[in-house]
Amino acid sequence: MKKGYRLDAVARGFAEVFLQAPSSNRRAALVAACEMGLSHSRVMDPLASRALETIRSGGSATPTLRRELAERAARLDEAYLSRCDEDGSAEAEALEMFSKARAFASLAYALGEGEDWLEALYEAVSTVDEQGRMVERLSALLKA
């Protein structure tokens, strides 16, 4: 039985394409996804910059760095949820917080390995409204 990934919920079949690509292409797509997520959500933060540089270089992250990123994502998620209307709709500011939370979560997962990278892609793709365009760009990197 084929394993399901959260990434398939936003880009059906993309997880398998990613997993079958050469490792250098997977890393290139991972870096690009994180960069696009940060850019779209307008995250300009030293913590994010430090994490992205570690991801770009292929270096190892400290548990502290991953924890700080996950904590930042959780705080932004809480802020997003607190700003949502009772009927579930959200204002622009709340949606911006949601997008930033996804960007920080993508960095935290990208500093892991294995299936964490699929979660990083899912989180990065979730920062944008036009997910198909982002997936197309990432697919091209995987097939390069």
C-alpha atoms as a printed R data frame, in Angstrom:
    type eleno elety resid chain resno       x      y       z
1   ATOM     1    CA   MET     A     1   0.000  0.000   0.000
2   ATOM     2    CA   LYS     A     2   1.272  3.443  -0.974
3   ATOM     3    CA   LYS     A     3   2.016  5.768   1.919
4   ATOM     4    CA   GLY     A     4   0.110  9.054   2.023
5   ATOM     5    CA   TYR     A     5   1.760 12.358   2.783
6   ATOM     6    CA   ARG     A     6   0.233 15.698   3.779
7   ATOM     7    CA   LEU     A     7   1.935 17.163   0.735
8   ATOM     8    CA   ASP     A     8  -0.393 15.096  -1.460
9   ATOM     9    CA   ALA     A     9  -3.330 17.109  -0.073
10  ATOM    10    CA   VAL     A    10  -2.034 20.242  -1.817
11  ATOM    11    CA   ALA     A    11  -0.063 18.660  -4.690
12  ATOM    12    CA   ARG     A    12  -1.207 15.161  -5.563
13  ATOM    13    CA   GLY     A    13   1.726 12.914  -6.514
14  ATOM    14    CA   PHE     A    14   4.353 15.560  -5.804
15  ATOM    15    CA   ALA     A    15   5.739 13.663  -2.798
16  ATOM    16    CA   GLU     A    16   6.615 10.675  -4.992
17  ATOM    17    CA   VAL     A    17   8.211 12.923  -7.609
18  ATOM    18    CA   PHE     A    18  10.289 14.476  -4.832
19  ATOM    19    CA   LEU     A    19  11.293 11.138  -3.301
20  ATOM    20    CA   GLN     A    20  12.383  9.723  -6.657
21  ATOM    21    CA   ALA     A    21  14.526 12.719  -7.629
22  ATOM    22    CA   PRO     A    22  18.312 12.749  -7.174
23  ATOM    23    CA   SER     A    23  19.421 14.048  -3.769
24  ATOM    24    CA   SER     A    24  21.007 17.198  -5.235
25  ATOM    25    CA   ASN     A    25  17.723 18.069  -6.944
26  ATOM    26    CA   ARG     A    26  15.773 17.393  -3.748
27  ATOM    27    CA   ARG     A    27  18.019 19.788  -1.842
28  ATOM    28    CA   ALA     A    28  17.672 22.445  -4.559
29  ATOM    29    CA   ALA     A    29  13.872 22.131  -4.447
30  ATOM    30    CA   LEU     A    30  13.885 22.241  -0.643
31  ATOM    31    CA   VAL     A    31  15.965 25.425  -0.585
32  ATOM    32    CA   ALA     A    32  13.789 27.020  -3.269
33  ATOM    33    CA   ALA     A    33  10.593 26.091  -1.406
34  ATOM    34    CA   CYS     A    34  11.885 27.657   1.800
35  ATOM    35    CA   GLU     A    35  13.026 30.783  -0.041
36  ATOM    36    CA   MET     A    36   9.671 31.146  -1.800
37  ATOM    37    CA   GLY     A    37   7.796 30.606   1.444
38  ATOM    38    CA   LEU     A    38   9.827 33.258   3.231
39  ATOM    39    CA   SER     A    39   9.511 35.676   0.342
40  ATOM    40    CA   HIS     A    40   5.766 35.256  -0.064
41  ATOM    41    CA   SER     A    41   5.100 35.623   3.658
42  ATOM    42    CA   ARG     A    42   7.519 38.557   3.891
43  ATOM    43    CA   VAL     A    43   9.535 37.042   6.709
44  ATOM    44    CA   MET     A    44  12.664 39.080   7.328
45  ATOM    45    CA   ASP     A    45  14.048 37.755  10.552
46  ATOM    46    CA   PRO     A    46  17.565 36.850  11.748
47  ATOM    47    CA   LEU     A    47  16.361 33.457  12.995
48  ATOM    48    CA   ALA     A    48  14.910 32.631   9.579
49  ATOM    49    CA   SER     A    49  18.046 33.899   7.826
50  ATOM    50    CA   ARG     A    50  20.276 31.735  10.011
51  ATOM    51    CA   ALA     A    51  18.117 28.676   9.345
52  ATOM    52    CA   LEU     A    52  17.986 29.297   5.601
53  ATOM    53    CA   GLU     A    53  21.756 29.651   5.413
54  ATOM    54    CA   THR     A    54  22.149 26.333   7.237
55  ATOM    55    CA   ILE     A    55  19.712 24.690   4.813
56  ATOM    56    CA   ARG     A    56  21.498 26.178   1.780
57  ATOM    57    CA   SER     A    57  24.879 24.951   2.971
58  ATOM    58    CA   GLY     A    58  23.618 21.476   3.810
59  ATOM    59    CA   GLY     A    59  24.864 21.936   7.350
60  ATOM    60    CA   SER     A    60  23.457 20.398  10.465
61  ATOM    61    CA   ALA     A    61  21.108 22.341  12.650
62  ATOM    62    CA   THR     A    62  21.310 22.415  16.372
63  ATOM    63    CA   PRO     A    63  18.279 21.126  18.248
64  ATOM    64    CA   THR     A    64  17.994 24.649  19.669
65  ATOM    65    CA   LEU     A    65  17.596 26.211  16.224
66  ATOM    66    CA   ARG     A    66  14.872 23.746  15.220
67  ATOM    67    CA   ARG     A    67  13.105 24.282  18.547
68  ATOM    68    CA   GLU     A    68  13.240 28.090  18.183
69  ATOM    69    CA   LEU     A    69  11.756 27.854  14.687
70  ATOM    70    CA   ALA     A    70   8.998 25.503  15.836
71  ATOM    71    CA   GLU     A    71   8.221 27.773  18.803
72  ATOM    72    CA   ARG     A    72   8.027 30.819  16.527
73  ATOM    73    CA   ALA     A    73   5.653 28.949  14.211
74  ATOM    74    CA   ALA     A    74   3.495 27.926  17.184
75  ATOM    75    CA   ARG     A    75   3.313 31.521  18.486
76  ATOM    76    CA   LEU     A    76   2.307 32.789  15.052
77  ATOM    77    CA   ASP     A    77  -0.309 30.033  14.766
78  ATOM    78    CA   GLU     A    78  -1.751 31.073  18.129
79  ATOM    79    CA   ALA     A    79  -1.847 34.699  17.020
80  ATOM    80    CA   TYR     A    80  -3.539 33.679  13.783
81  ATOM    81    CA   LEU     A    81  -6.186 31.646  15.586
82  ATOM    82    CA   SER     A    82  -6.863 34.410  18.099
83  ATOM    83    CA   ARG     A    83  -7.510 36.860  15.251
84  ATOM    84    CA   CYS     A    84  -9.888 34.614  13.343
85  ATOM    85    CA   ASP     A    85 -13.514 35.569  13.580
86  ATOM    86    CA   GLU     A    86 -15.801 33.282  15.492
87  ATOM    87    CA   ASP     A    87 -17.320 32.103  12.213
88  ATOM    88    CA   GLY     A    88 -13.898 30.951  11.054
89  ATOM    89    CA   SER     A    89 -13.099 33.760   8.655
90  ATOM    90    CA   ALA     A    90  -9.841 35.597   9.039
91  ATOM    91    CA   GLU     A    91  -8.721 39.125   8.398
92  ATOM    92    CA   ALA     A    92  -5.712 39.965   6.240
93  ATOM    93    CA   GLU     A    93  -3.468 40.380   9.293
94  ATOM    94    CA   ALA     A    94  -4.445 36.946  10.580
95  ATOM    95    CA   LEU     A    95  -3.793 35.346   7.195
96  ATOM    96    CA   GLU     A    96  -0.386 37.010   7.111
97  ATOM    97    CA   MET     A    97   0.402 35.418  10.484
98  ATOM    98    CA   PHE     A    98  -0.751 32.050   9.161
99  ATOM    99    CA   SER     A    99   1.581 32.397   6.178
100 ATOM   100    CA   LYS     A   100   4.514 33.407   8.396
101 ATOM   101    CA   ALA     A   101   3.845 30.462  10.709
102 ATOM   102    CA   ARG     A   102   3.970 28.123   7.709
103 ATOM   103    CA   ALA     A   103   7.268 29.678   6.582
104 ATOM   104    CA   PHE     A   104   8.890 29.164   9.994
105 ATOM   105    CA   ALA     A   105   7.525 25.617  10.170
106 ATOM   106    CA   SER     A   106   8.978 24.874   6.717
107 ATOM   107    CA   LEU     A   107  12.418 25.938   7.940
108 ATOM   108    CA   ALA     A   108  12.150 23.790  11.059
109 ATOM   109    CA   TYR     A   109  11.249 20.713   8.999
110 ATOM   110    CA   ALA     A   110  13.854 21.477   6.319
111 ATOM   111    CA   LEU     A   111  16.542 21.270   8.992
112 ATOM   112    CA   GLY     A   112  15.529 17.653   9.573
113 ATOM   113    CA   GLU     A   113  15.972 14.788   7.164
114 ATOM   114    CA   GLY     A   114  14.003 12.141   5.342
115 ATOM   115    CA   GLU     A   115  10.255 12.673   5.491
116 ATOM   116    CA   ASP     A   116  10.769 15.944   7.373
117 ATOM   117    CA   TRP     A   117  11.641 17.424   3.988
118 ATOM   118    CA   LEU     A   118   8.197 16.473   2.670
119 ATOM   119    CA   GLU     A   119   6.664 18.313   5.615
120 ATOM   120    CA   ALA     A   120   8.899 21.308   4.835
121 ATOM   121    CA   LEU     A   121   7.572 21.349   1.270
122 ATOM   122    CA   TYR     A   122   3.983 21.063   2.496
123 ATOM   123    CA   GLU     A   123   4.452 23.996   4.870
124 ATOM   124    CA   ALA     A   124   6.232 26.133   2.244
125 ATOM   125    CA   VAL     A   125   3.564 25.446  -0.387
126 ATOM   126    CA   SER     A   126   0.927 26.358   2.195
127 ATOM   127    CA   THR     A   127   2.297 29.915   2.385
128 ATOM   128    CA   VAL     A   128   0.956 30.756  -1.074
129 ATOM   129    CA   ASP     A   129  -2.484 31.044  -2.612
130 ATOM   130    CA   GLU     A   130  -1.361 29.850  -6.051
131 ATOM   131    CA   GLN     A   131   0.051 26.538  -4.896
132 ATOM   132    CA   GLY     A   132   0.073 25.032  -8.383
133 ATOM   133    CA   ARG     A   133   2.569 27.598  -9.649
134 ATOM   134    CA   MET     A   134   4.943 26.948  -6.783
135 ATOM   135    CA   VAL     A   135   4.691 23.181  -7.257
136 ATOM   136    CA   GLU     A   136   5.422 23.587 -10.986
137 ATOM   137    CA   ARG     A   137   8.569 25.573 -10.217
138 ATOM   138    CA   LEU     A   138   9.697 22.998  -7.662
139 ATOM   139    CA   SER     A   139   8.909 20.116 -10.043
140 ATOM   140    CA   ALA     A   140  11.117 21.707 -12.665
141 ATOM   141    CA   LEU     A   141  14.004 21.784 -10.182
142 ATOM   142    CA   LEU     A   142  13.456 18.127  -9.342
143 ATOM   143    CA   LYS     A   143  13.593 17.158 -13.019
144 ATOM   144    CA   ALA     A   144  16.565 19.379 -13.942
